[in-house]
Amino acid sequence: MFDFVIPARNEADVIGRLIGQLRSEFRDQVRVVVADNASEDGTAESAKAAGANEVVHVTRVGKGYAAMAALKSCTSEFVMFCDADISGLERRDVIGLIRAVEARDLLFGRLDLQRSPRDAPVTTLTAIPLLRLFGVDGTREPLGGLMAVRRSFALASHLPGDWGFDVALTLSSLARSREVVETPAPRVEHRRRDLGDYRVMAEQVSAAILRHFGALPWTHDNCTACTVAVAAG
């Protein structure tokens, strides 16, 4: 038994399908925790109706805030983070990733969706070029949201609460263990968005990378470990 964390903001149209797929693949072997990130479309209700074990209501908008709020409700050593708008995830993908991380005694691993540059514009045009300028190479999916993470490591890390969360977690893991395992999951499909939707993401990813390497100052007002983002009750 391990925990699945799904950060979701306004994903009522897809969250039920994903939870149904997880139940079909894993049956009772996983506990599904959805972080409803201030949604306005009934995401929480859709998640509950589809069989989520727990829905955490997160008031501060940001993927990192949602992910970490849900993580605090988890108990398994490894937690699988999963984007709400994917399809095609199979049990063998997840189990293979977790086993690879365990075998190398790592903190973190990620599924490589082997996306084309057109399907991953922020990764292709922002994250990978900027990481290479700082000497970081060898990761195809620095922003991929399908991650297996040691819960204690993530909870002890100071990470940005916005779209910079994924790349910051990658860099924090590399700083500790100097390796991030990425295993292929070519059958997984990720919903493509309009190009204009990626502008804010690109800015926040760039800021997270620059802050990690000291090119921008780190401020804890955008830190998952230092701010409260969960609704009372």
Sequence and secondary structure as in RCSB ss.txt:
>XXXX:A:sequence
MFDFVIPARNEADVIGRLIGQLRSEFRDQVRVVVADNASEDGTAESAKAAGANEVVHVTRVGKGYAAMAALKSCT
SEFVMFCDADISGLERRDVIGLIRAVEARDLLFGRLDLQRSPRDAPVTTLTAIPLLRLFGVDGTREPLGGLMAVR
RSFALASHLPGDWGFDVALTLSSLARSREVVETPAPRVEHRRRDLGDYRVMAEQVSAAILRHFGALPWTHDNCTA
CTVAVAAG
>XXXX:A:secstr
 EEEEEEESS TTTHHHHHHHHHHHHTTSEEEEEEEES SSSHHHHHHHHT SEEEEE S  HHHHHHHHHTT  
SSEEEE  TTEE   HHHHHHHHHHHHHTT SEEEEE    GGG HHIIIIIHHHHHHTT  S S TT S EEEE
HHHHHTS  BSSTTHHHHHHHHHHHHHS  EEEE TT EE    GGGGHHHHHHHHHHHHHHTTSS   GGGBTT
TS  B   
